[in-house]
Amino acid sequence: MVEEPLGGGIANAGQVVRVGPHVLRPSGPHSGSVHAFLRAVRRAGFEGAPEPVGIDGDGRERLVFIDGEVPIPPYPEWSQSDSALASTAELLRGLHDAAKGFDPRDLMWNDGLADPEGGVIVCHNDVCLENVVFRDGVAVALLDFEFAAPGRPIYDLACLARLCVPIDNDFDQARLGWRPADGPARLRLVADSYGLNRDGRTELLAAMEDALTRAEEFIGRRVEAGDPNFVEIWDQTGGAERYHRRRCWWNDNHRQFAAALR
């Protein structure tokens, strides 16, 4: 059957394809752990994750294709709506609830974007718009569990906020087609939609620091290692200066974000 390339993503850019009812993507040493996790959360009633089929003879993962719309830059207007953001946070809550019965110990995980504090709940760690399937503007499934690893759900939610609020200055948001938006209000919407209590909101603000730092360290390592996909993105978006801008913007606006979560 004909292989149809699927867009989106950086780490596996150009290597993810659709073949009929299935998706083929590169596998890794952690793929078996991810497949075990995906099967477990689906058995627990969470339908918003891909169904793994197995590993092909050529070493590629095979998963069942999930029908819907996946936004890629420049992001379409509908994908930036508050309702899209709210449904994405609700979907992540569903994943975390389903993951509570899964034991991640003694399994191999990709720690590239994992929670630096660790944890016992397997988290996605890379919920960006390109990794969400929407139908009629509502998030129905999460994709690309390559960076799934045990951690704290609050850190996973902070990663979602970093990428989907997004936590960034207007200049760099515009590069990806984001329209100007009220960041603090959208972070509050994430907290509301996920169902955080007062203590959880305080934890979310602190976890944002971990999420920002982890992302900066991760892309720095990939660029230093010469990964061509990350080097290209690094050069296109301004290199270290781009991350310095984001960090300064976050620090300058921290008080407004804190107030929004009270």
Backbone as CSV, one residue per row, in Angstrom:
resi,resn,N_x,N_y,N_z,CA_x,CA_y,CA_z,C_x,C_y,C_z
1,MET,0.840,-1.196,0.000,0.000,0.000,0.000,0.877,1.247,0.000
2,VAL,0.321,2.338,-0.512,1.053,3.597,-0.607,1.234,4.205,0.779
3,GLU,2.440,4.698,1.055,2.721,5.377,2.313,2.481,6.872,2.133
4,GLU,1.581,7.424,2.938,1.228,8.844,2.876,1.911,9.579,4.025
5,PRO,2.877,10.476,3.733,3.563,11.199,4.810,2.584,12.037,5.630
6,LEU,2.798,12.061,6.932,1.986,12.867,7.833,2.841,14.008,8.360
7,GLY,2.302,15.221,8.334,3.051,16.393,8.764,3.072,16.548,10.266
8,GLY,3.846,17.543,10.720,3.917,17.857,12.138,5.092,17.186,12.816
9,GLY,5.460,17.747,13.966,6.528,17.155,14.751,7.904,17.599,14.299
10,ILE,8.878,17.402,15.195,10.264,17.765,14.908,11.155,16.529,14.959
11,ALA,11.063,15.779,16.053,11.975,14.659,16.265,11.905,13.628,15.145
12,ASN,10.683,13.352,14.645,10.517,12.343,13.599,9.990,12.946,12.301
13,ALA,10.328,14.195,12.047,9.828,14.890,10.859,10.129,14.103,9.594
14,GLY,9.071,13.871,8.783,9.217,13.175,7.519,9.275,11.667,7.618
15,GLN,9.197,11.130,8.834,9.330,9.684,9.013,8.044,9.010,9.482
16,VAL,6.985,9.775,9.667,5.704,9.219,10.109,4.773,9.184,8.904
17,VAL,4.225,8.010,8.610,3.396,7.851,7.415,2.120,7.092,7.758
18,ARG,1.111,7.319,6.921,-0.129,6.550,7.029,-0.145,5.499,5.920
19,VAL,-0.516,4.294,6.296,-0.682,3.204,5.336,-2.053,2.589,5.600
20,GLY,-3.034,2.986,4.801,-4.389,2.483,5.015,-4.905,2.847,6.392
21,PRO,-5.315,1.857,7.191,-5.878,2.150,8.514,-4.826,2.315,9.599
22,HIS,-3.551,2.299,9.221,-2.491,2.315,10.221,-1.524,3.480,10.022
23,VAL,-0.760,3.762,11.074,0.329,4.736,11.042,1.619,3.990,11.341
24,LEU,2.653,4.278,10.566,3.981,3.719,10.803,4.910,4.848,11.221
25,ARG,5.707,4.595,12.254,6.618,5.618,12.759,7.858,4.928,13.318
26,PRO,8.974,5.665,13.431,10.192,5.044,13.963,9.969,4.518,15.382
27,SER,10.575,3.395,15.669,10.507,2.845,17.018,11.808,3.147,17.744
28,GLY,11.827,2.849,19.030,13.018,3.058,19.839,13.053,2.047,20.962
29,PRO,14.057,2.126,21.808,14.184,1.154,22.902,13.044,1.219,23.910
30,HIS,12.307,2.326,23.894,11.205,2.505,24.843,9.847,2.157,24.236
31,SER,9.799,1.779,22.962,8.516,1.570,22.281,7.673,0.484,22.944
32,GLY,8.309,-0.585,23.404,7.559,-1.640,24.070,6.861,-1.143,25.319
33,SER,7.535,-0.291,26.080,6.938,0.285,27.287,5.759,1.176,26.933
34,VAL,5.930,1.979,25.892,4.854,2.877,25.462,3.644,2.075,25.004
35,HIS,3.868,1.022,24.244,2.752,0.206,23.770,2.018,-0.450,24.934
36,ALA,2.763,-0.918,25.933,2.128,-1.512,27.113,1.269,-0.474,27.825
37,PHE,1.778,0.741,27.907,1.027,1.821,28.552,-0.228,2.167,27.765
38,LEU,-0.101,2.297,26.449,-1.256,2.639,25.620,-2.348,1.581,25.742
39,ARG,-1.957,0.329,25.745,-2.951,-0.742,25.888,-3.631,-0.662,27.256
40,ALA,-2.849,-0.334,28.280,-3.395,-0.272,29.636,-4.419,0.848,29.791
41,VAL,-4.108,2.042,29.276,-5.054,3.148,29.449,-6.304,2.933,28.604
42,ARG,-6.159,2.282,27.471,-7.334,1.978,26.660,-8.214,0.947,27.371
43,ARG,-7.586,-0.045,28.011,-8.367,-1.016,28.788,-9.073,-0.340,29.951
44,ALA,-8.469,0.732,30.466,-9.060,1.471,31.586,-10.181,2.398,31.132
45,GLY,-10.466,2.426,29.836,-11.578,3.216,29.326,-11.201,4.510,28.651
46,PHE,-9.901,4.808,28.547,-9.468,6.042,27.878,-9.297,5.758,26.392
47,GLU,-10.161,6.333,25.577,-10.132,6.079,24.137,-9.322,7.116,23.369
48,GLY,-8.777,8.097,24.078,-8.054,9.171,23.409,-6.574,8.916,23.243
49,ALA,-6.199,7.670,23.014,-4.802,7.313,22.767,-4.754,6.309,21.631
50,PRO,-3.676,6.306,20.854,-3.583,5.365,19.733,-3.600,3.914,20.211
51,GLU,-4.163,3.055,19.379,-4.144,1.621,19.664,-2.932,1.002,18.977
52,PRO,-1.977,0.476,19.742,-0.791,-0.115,19.115,-1.099,-1.457,18.474
53,VAL,-0.503,-1.684,17.306,-0.638,-2.965,16.612,0.596,-3.820,16.866
54,GLY,1.772,-3.173,16.867,3.008,-3.893,17.121,4.180,-3.240,16.425
55,ILE,5.268,-3.983,16.305,6.483,-3.507,15.635,6.668,-4.316,14.358
56,ASP,6.769,-3.627,13.221,6.937,-4.307,11.938,8.339,-4.908,11.807
57,GLY,8.494,-5.738,10.796,9.780,-6.369,10.547,10.887,-5.383,10.251
58,ASP,10.523,-4.201,9.717,11.535,-3.185,9.417,11.846,-2.308,10.621
59,GLY,11.241,-2.639,11.775,11.538,-1.908,13.000,10.633,-0.732,13.285
60,ARG,9.663,-0.486,12.425,8.768,0.647,12.658,7.568,0.250,13.523
61,GLU,7.127,1.202,14.346,5.905,1.003,15.119,4.705,1.049,14.181
62,ARG,3.710,0.231,14.473,2.454,0.272,13.727,1.329,0.517,14.732
63,LEU,0.553,1.583,14.475,-0.568,1.944,15.332,-1.797,2.200,14.474
64,VAL,-2.971,2.111,15.083,-4.210,2.372,14.362,-4.350,3.878,14.146
65,PHE,-4.641,4.274,12.916,-4.832,5.686,12.573,-6.082,6.226,13.258
66,ILE,-5.989,7.446,13.794,-7.124,8.109,14.435,-7.596,9.227,13.522
67,ASP,-8.831,9.155,13.093,-9.372,10.134,12.154,-9.671,11.453,12.857
68,GLY,-9.414,12.560,12.172,-9.688,13.882,12.712,-8.723,14.900,12.129
69,GLU,-8.703,16.082,12.721,-7.827,17.163,12.269,-6.695,17.370,13.267
70,VAL,-5.468,17.465,12.761,-4.293,17.726,13.587,-3.680,19.042,13.127
71,PRO,-3.724,20.085,13.948,-3.198,21.390,13.531,-1.674,21.371,13.422
72,ILE,-1.160,22.001,12.378,0.275,22.210,12.244,0.496,23.680,11.891
73,PRO,1.677,24.234,12.210,1.942,25.642,11.914,1.849,25.939,10.423
74,PRO,1.342,27.118,10.059,0.727,28.110,10.949,-0.632,27.623,11.444
75,TYR,-0.813,27.641,12.749,-1.994,27.040,13.346,-3.281,27.721,12.887
76,PRO,-4.273,26.926,12.471,-5.550,27.511,12.054,-6.258,28.194,13.222
77,GLU,-7.101,29.143,12.886,-7.787,29.949,13.897,-8.556,29.088,14.891
78,TRP,-9.272,28.080,14.396,-10.118,27.283,15.287,-9.309,26.565,16.355
79,SER,-8.070,26.190,16.031,-7.260,25.429,16.984,-6.752,26.293,18.132
80,GLN,-6.870,27.613,17.991,-6.416,28.534,19.020,-7.552,28.996,19.926
81,SER,-8.728,28.433,19.740,-9.892,28.854,20.521,-9.782,28.379,21.963
82,ASP,-10.500,29.065,22.842,-10.534,28.650,24.240,-11.155,27.267,24.387
83,SER,-12.135,26.963,23.553,-12.781,25.653,23.656,-11.819,24.530,23.270
84,ALA,-10.960,24.784,22.275,-9.958,23.780,21.897,-8.972,23.556,23.039
85,LEU,-8.551,24.645,23.679,-7.614,24.537,24.797,-8.254,23.808,25.973
86,ALA,-9.493,24.167,26.291,-10.183,23.539,27.419,-10.347,22.042,27.199
87,SER,-10.733,21.657,25.995,-10.946,20.233,25.730,-9.632,19.462,25.749
88,THR,-8.526,20.120,25.390,-7.221,19.461,25.445,-6.820,19.191,26.894
89,ALA,-7.055,20.166,27.772,-6.754,19.968,29.195,-7.636,18.880,29.795
90,GLU,-8.899,18.843,29.393,-9.808,17.800,29.877,-9.351,16.422,29.409
91,LEU,-8.870,16.360,28.167,-8.394,15.089,27.618,-7.172,14.593,28.392
92,LEU,-6.267,15.510,28.726,-5.082,15.117,29.483,-5.472,14.616,30.866
93,ARG,-6.477,15.236,31.484,-6.957,14.751,32.781,-7.462,13.307,32.648
94,GLY,-8.159,13.027,31.560,-8.636,11.670,31.330,-7.498,10.673,31.215
95,LEU,-6.427,11.073,30.530,-5.257,10.201,30.415,-4.657,9.928,31.785
96,HIS,-4.475,10.976,32.574,-3.865,10.803,33.891,-4.714,9.911,34.794
97,ASP,-6.016,10.082,34.737,-6.892,9.238,35.557,-6.774,7.771,35.146
98,ALA,-6.725,7.527,33.838,-6.618,6.150,33.345,-5.253,5.547,33.646
99,ALA,-4.232,6.401,33.776,-2.865,5.916,33.990,-2.599,5.489,35.428
100,LYS,-3.486,5.816,36.339,-3.228,5.544,37.759,-3.074,4.059,38.064
101,GLY,-3.686,3.209,37.261,-3.591,1.781,37.525,-2.428,1.089,36.841
102,PHE,-1.582,1.851,36.165,-0.461,1.267,35.409,0.833,1.408,36.196
103,ASP,1.567,0.324,36.336,2.838,0.327,37.064,3.993,0.507,36.073
104,PRO,4.677,1.661,36.111,5.740,1.925,35.129,7.109,1.393,35.531
105,ARG,7.197,0.821,36.715,8.498,0.353,37.192,9.020,-0.797,36.328
106,ASP,10.332,-0.889,36.268,11.013,-1.965,35.541,10.798,-1.894,34.032
107,LEU,10.352,-0.748,33.527,10.185,-0.548,32.095,11.117,0.573,31.639
108,MET,11.432,0.592,30.362,12.352,1.591,29.812,11.557,2.772,29.266
109,TRP,11.963,3.999,29.644,11.248,5.204,29.224,12.226,6.219,28.653
110,ASN,11.723,7.073,27.791,12.495,8.174,27.224,12.428,9.341,28.202
111,ASP,13.562,9.711,28.785,13.550,10.762,29.804,13.895,12.140,29.248
112,GLY,13.870,12.293,27.919,14.264,13.561,27.308,13.485,14.763,27.792
113,LEU,12.176,14.601,27.962,11.328,15.702,28.433,10.655,15.363,29.760
114,ALA,11.120,14.307,30.411,10.453,13.816,31.618,10.581,14.786,32.788
115,ASP,9.641,14.678,33.701,9.615,15.473,34.923,10.928,15.290,35.687
116,PRO,11.665,16.370,35.961,12.934,16.234,36.684,12.762,15.710,38.099
117,GLU,11.549,15.848,38.658,11.297,15.342,40.008,10.826,13.897,40.011
118,GLY,10.556,13.338,38.834,10.088,11.965,38.754,8.661,11.820,39.252
119,GLY,8.192,10.592,39.319,6.831,10.327,39.765,6.425,8.916,39.417
120,VAL,5.155,8.600,39.659,4.670,7.229,39.457,3.584,7.135,38.391
121,ILE,3.142,8.272,37.858,2.120,8.289,36.812,2.802,8.545,35.468
122,VAL,2.571,7.671,34.502,3.154,7.906,33.174,2.453,9.097,32.532
123,CYS,3.245,10.075,32.108,2.739,11.318,31.525,3.163,11.414,30.057
124,HIS,2.464,12.233,29.301,2.762,12.404,27.879,4.002,13.259,27.676
125,ASN,4.040,14.414,28.333,5.182,15.335,28.356,5.396,16.169,27.098
126,ASP,4.549,16.009,26.078,4.744,16.786,24.844,3.404,17.082,24.174
127,VAL,2.434,17.549,24.961,1.110,17.846,24.402,1.139,19.226,23.751
128,CYS,1.475,19.244,22.465,1.386,20.443,21.638,0.253,20.225,20.642
129,LEU,-0.130,21.262,19.922,-1.250,21.121,18.992,-0.997,20.041,17.951
130,GLU,0.257,19.887,17.519,0.577,18.875,16.508,0.393,17.448,17.014
131,ASN,0.237,17.297,18.330,0.076,15.973,18.925,-1.330,15.748,19.465
132,VAL,-2.284,16.526,18.960,-3.678,16.390,19.390,-4.565,16.230,18.159
133,VAL,-5.483,15.276,18.228,-6.479,15.084,17.170,-7.768,15.768,17.609
134,PHE,-8.310,16.598,16.726,-9.561,17.310,17.001,-10.650,16.854,16.038
135,ARG,-11.876,16.891,16.522,-13.044,16.725,15.664,-14.027,17.824,16.025
136,ASP,-14.419,18.596,15.021,-15.316,19.730,15.243,-14.775,20.660,16.327
137,GLY,-13.450,20.846,16.337,-12.821,21.777,17.264,-12.634,21.256,18.670
138,VAL,-12.957,19.992,18.912,-12.844,19.397,20.247,-11.739,18.347,20.243
139,ALA,-10.863,18.392,21.234,-9.775,17.422,21.333,-10.332,16.045,21.674
140,VAL,-9.967,15.043,20.864,-10.482,13.688,21.082,-9.372,12.661,21.306
141,ALA,-8.137,12.986,20.957,-7.062,12.007,21.130,-5.705,12.698,21.186
142,LEU,-4.783,12.067,21.890,-3.398,12.507,21.961,-2.542,11.582,21.106
143,LEU,-1.540,12.156,20.457,-0.644,11.400,19.591,0.792,11.489,20.097
144,ASP,1.659,10.702,19.507,3.107,10.776,19.703,3.492,10.691,21.180
145,PHE,3.451,9.492,21.705,3.831,9.246,23.097,5.317,8.921,23.220
146,GLU,6.102,9.359,22.254,7.535,9.065,22.247,8.229,9.496,23.531
147,PHE,7.788,10.622,24.104,8.445,11.157,25.294,7.696,10.814,26.581
148,ALA,6.763,9.877,26.502,6.038,9.455,27.701,7.013,8.879,28.726
149,ALA,6.775,9.227,29.994,7.644,8.753,31.069,6.959,9.028,32.404
150,PRO,7.327,8.297,33.445,6.736,8.551,34.762,7.076,9.945,35.267
151,GLY,6.114,10.570,35.914,6.313,11.901,36.458,5.100,12.340,37.244
152,ARG,5.008,13.641,37.465,3.858,14.225,38.160,2.867,14.747,37.123
153,PRO,1.593,14.431,37.270,0.604,14.980,36.343,0.647,16.505,36.255
154,ILE,0.971,17.180,37.361,0.985,18.644,37.338,2.095,19.151,36.413
155,TYR,3.197,18.415,36.334,4.270,18.787,35.406,3.806,18.590,33.968
156,ASP,3.099,17.505,33.703,2.571,17.249,32.361,1.608,18.355,31.955
157,LEU,0.795,18.808,32.908,-0.134,19.899,32.624,0.630,21.188,32.338
158,ALA,1.725,21.412,33.051,2.557,22.591,32.792,3.168,22.525,31.397
159,CYS,3.563,21.330,30.961,4.089,21.173,29.600,3.015,21.510,28.578
160,LEU,1.792,21.048,28.824,0.673,21.394,27.937,0.488,22.905,27.874
161,ALA,0.510,23.549,29.039,0.324,24.999,29.080,1.438,25.719,28.332
162,ARG,2.669,25.268,28.525,3.806,25.895,27.831,3.592,25.903,26.325
163,LEU,3.052,24.808,25.808,2.931,24.641,24.367,1.606,25.109,23.794
164,CYS,0.546,25.082,24.574,-0.797,25.330,24.037,-1.432,26.627,24.506
165,VAL,-0.917,27.244,25.594,-1.494,28.542,25.979,-1.219,29.594,24.907
166,PRO,-0.001,29.702,24.342,1.269,29.158,24.810,1.966,30.145,25.733
167,ILE,3.005,29.662,26.422,3.813,30.536,27.266,4.944,31.081,26.407
168,ASP,4.725,32.247,25.836,5.710,32.824,24.922,5.337,34.267,24.616
169,ASN,6.300,35.008,24.111,6.060,36.403,23.746,5.350,36.472,22.397
170,ASP,4.710,37.613,22.138,3.906,37.759,20.921,4.735,37.576,19.652
171,PHE,5.976,38.045,19.658,6.820,37.962,18.466,7.047,36.507,18.057
172,ASP,7.433,35.678,19.018,7.717,34.280,18.689,6.446,33.466,18.501
173,GLN,5.364,33.849,19.170,4.080,33.196,18.913,3.665,33.398,17.455
174,ALA,3.848,34.619,16.973,3.425,34.950,15.610,4.174,34.126,14.565
175,ARG,5.389,33.710,14.866,6.158,32.886,13.928,5.431,31.582,13.599
176,LEU,4.666,31.077,14.569,3.938,29.821,14.382,2.477,30.044,14.020
177,GLY,2.118,31.311,13.825,0.748,31.608,13.442,-0.194,31.814,14.605
178,TRP,0.346,31.909,15.833,-0.520,32.192,16.980,-0.974,33.644,16.929
179,ARG,-2.220,33.873,17.216,-2.706,35.240,17.333,-2.462,35.718,18.764
180,PRO,-2.375,37.045,18.980,-2.211,37.553,20.342,-3.378,37.112,21.218
181,ALA,-3.079,36.713,22.446,-4.123,36.237,23.348,-3.752,36.597,24.781
182,ASP,-4.719,36.484,25.671,-4.523,36.754,27.093,-3.936,35.502,27.737
183,GLY,-2.611,35.452,27.836,-1.942,34.269,28.363,-2.376,33.884,29.767
184,PRO,-2.411,34.831,30.719,-2.851,34.474,32.068,-4.264,33.899,32.100
185,ALA,-5.168,34.469,31.309,-6.539,33.949,31.278,-6.572,32.540,30.697
186,ARG,-5.744,32.278,29.712,-5.719,30.942,29.109,-5.066,29.922,30.050
187,LEU,-4.093,30.351,30.846,-3.534,29.438,31.840,-4.585,29.106,32.899
188,ARG,-5.361,30.097,33.307,-6.458,29.838,34.251,-7.462,28.864,33.650
189,LEU,-7.735,28.998,32.354,-8.657,28.081,31.683,-8.117,26.651,31.717
190,VAL,-6.819,26.490,31.537,-6.207,25.164,31.631,-6.440,24.575,33.022
191,ALA,-6.195,25.388,34.052,-6.383,24.920,35.429,-7.841,24.568,35.702
192,ASP,-8.748,25.415,35.237,-10.180,25.164,35.440,-10.616,23.885,34.733
193,SER,-10.204,23.729,33.496,-10.656,22.602,32.677,-10.094,21.276,33.177
194,TYR,-8.882,21.318,33.700,-8.273,20.105,34.248,-8.891,19.741,35.592
195,GLY,-9.398,20.760,36.293,-10.031,20.525,37.590,-9.105,20.712,38.776
196,LEU,-8.158,21.649,38.673,-7.222,21.883,39.770,-7.885,22.612,40.926
197,ASN,-7.548,22.190,42.149,-7.989,22.930,43.328,-6.973,24.033,43.620
198,ARG,-7.144,24.721,44.748,-6.272,25.856,45.060,-4.808,25.424,45.164
199,ASP,-4.556,24.332,45.872,-3.174,23.869,46.011,-2.594,23.466,44.654
200,GLY,-3.422,22.850,43.824,-2.964,22.434,42.510,-2.560,23.609,41.645
201,ARG,-3.257,24.724,41.807,-2.925,25.917,41.021,-1.571,26.486,41.436
202,THR,-1.298,26.440,42.735,0.010,26.878,43.217,1.105,25.969,42.670
203,GLU,0.826,24.662,42.662,1.790,23.698,42.137,2.003,23.892,40.635
204,LEU,0.943,24.255,39.918,1.071,24.464,38.473,2.024,25.605,38.175
205,LEU,1.915,26.683,38.924,2.792,27.831,38.694,4.252,27.433,38.905
206,ALA,4.512,26.653,39.958,5.881,26.202,40.220,6.351,25.229,39.144
207,ALA,5.452,24.358,38.700,5.822,23.371,37.678,6.124,24.027,36.341
208,MET,5.574,25.221,36.106,5.880,25.929,34.867,7.376,26.199,34.755
209,GLU,8.015,26.490,35.879,9.461,26.729,35.863,10.201,25.475,35.414
210,ASP,9.779,24.316,35.947,10.411,23.054,35.550,10.205,22.779,34.064
211,ALA,8.982,23.028,33.581,8.664,22.742,32.178,9.481,23.624,31.233
212,LEU,9.616,24.891,31.564,10.392,25.800,30.726,11.870,25.407,30.713
213,THR,12.408,25.136,31.894,13.822,24.770,31.992,14.103,23.466,31.265
214,ARG,13.226,22.481,31.452,13.425,21.170,30.827,13.437,21.292,29.302
215,ALA,12.515,22.097,28.759,12.448,22.270,27.307,13.711,22.935,26.775
216,GLU,14.198,23.949,27.492,15.414,24.636,27.074,16.606,23.676,27.069
217,GLU,16.707,22.866,28.122,17.822,21.921,28.218,17.726,20.849,27.135
218,PHE,16.510,20.397,26.866,16.314,19.322,25.892,16.745,19.749,24.493
219,ILE,16.229,20.885,24.033,16.574,21.296,22.671,18.051,21.659,22.580
220,GLY,18.607,22.187,23.680,20.037,22.481,23.685,20.871,21.223,23.484
221,ARG,20.464,20.134,24.144,21.186,18.866,23.988,21.057,18.330,22.570
222,ARG,19.860,18.431,21.999,19.662,17.898,20.647,20.456,18.701,19.616
223,VAL,20.515,20.013,19.811,21.293,20.853,18.895,22.783,20.554,19.046
224,GLU,23.236,20.433,20.286,24.650,20.138,20.538,25.052,18.793,19.938
225,ALA,24.092,17.849,19.918,24.366,16.528,19.347,24.316,16.537,17.824
226,GLY,23.878,17.667,17.243,23.847,17.789,15.792,22.626,17.207,15.130
227,ASP,21.541,17.010,15.881,20.300,16.492,15.290,19.821,17.482,14.230
228,PRO,19.770,17.091,12.949,19.476,18.051,11.877,18.110,18.712,11.994
229,ASN,17.096,17.983,12.454,15.766,18.573,12.577,15.743,19.671,13.627
230,PHE,16.419,19.439,14.748,16.441,20.435,15.816,17.378,21.588,15.481
231,VAL,18.474,21.301,14.797,19.381,22.374,14.374,18.653,23.322,13.428
232,GLU,17.859,22.767,12.525,17.112,23.598,11.576,16.122,24.506,12.301
233,ILE,15.360,23.939,13.233,14.397,24.734,14.001,15.120,25.778,14.841
234,TRP,16.220,25.394,15.454,17.028,26.301,16.274,17.462,27.511,15.452
235,ASP,17.970,27.264,14.256,18.434,28.353,13.399,17.274,29.213,12.903
236,GLN,16.163,28.571,12.550,15.016,29.302,12.010,14.371,30.220,13.039
237,THR,14.418,29.829,14.305,13.694,30.585,15.333,14.581,31.497,16.170
238,GLY,15.867,31.580,15.837,16.707,32.556,16.515,17.657,32.003,17.547
239,GLY,17.780,30.686,17.643,18.749,30.078,18.543,18.530,30.417,20.003
240,ALA,19.633,30.572,20.730,19.564,30.807,22.171,18.796,32.079,22.505
241,GLU,18.867,33.073,21.635,18.181,34.337,21.885,16.678,34.144,21.962
242,ARG,16.146,33.204,21.193,14.713,32.950,21.203,14.265,32.448,22.583
243,TYR,15.062,31.575,23.201,14.702,31.037,24.513,14.948,32.057,25.614
244,HIS,15.919,32.921,25.392,16.140,34.017,26.334,14.949,34.968,26.323
245,ARG,14.401,35.242,25.136,13.217,36.108,25.045,12.043,35.506,25.816
246,ARG,11.846,34.201,25.632,10.716,33.566,26.314,10.888,33.616,27.825
247,ARG,12.096,33.322,28.287,12.337,33.330,29.726,12.135,34.723,30.299
248,CYS,12.618,35.746,29.618,12.428,37.124,30.083,10.951,37.489,30.097
249,TRP,10.227,37.072,29.062,8.790,37.360,28.987,8.054,36.693,30.139
250,TRP,8.390,35.441,30.426,7.751,34.733,31.536,8.050,35.431,32.862
251,ASN,9.293,35.803,33.088,9.654,36.483,34.331,8.940,37.821,34.454
252,ASP,8.859,38.562,33.354,8.206,39.872,33.380,6.711,39.766,33.652
253,ASN,6.104,38.653,33.247,4.655,38.498,33.374,4.245,37.512,34.465
254,HIS,5.207,37.067,35.248,4.933,36.045,36.261,3.838,36.479,37.230
255,ARG,3.870,37.738,37.629,2.882,38.221,38.602,1.466,38.118,38.050
256,GLN,1.286,38.436,36.763,-0.046,38.340,36.158,-0.521,36.890,36.081
257,PHE,0.387,35.967,35.779,0.010,34.549,35.741,-0.355,34.053,37.135
258,ALA,0.414,34.482,38.128,0.121,34.075,39.504,-1.244,34.592,39.940
259,ALA,-1.548,35.837,39.586,-2.844,36.417,39.956,-3.989,35.678,39.277
260,ALA,-3.781,35.258,38.044,-4.837,34.566,37.302,-5.166,33.208,37.905
261,LEU,-4.215,32.613,38.611,-4.427,31.283,39.181,-4.936,31.323,40.616
262,ARG,-5.123,32.506,41.158,-5.622,32.581,42.542,-7.110,32.288,42.601
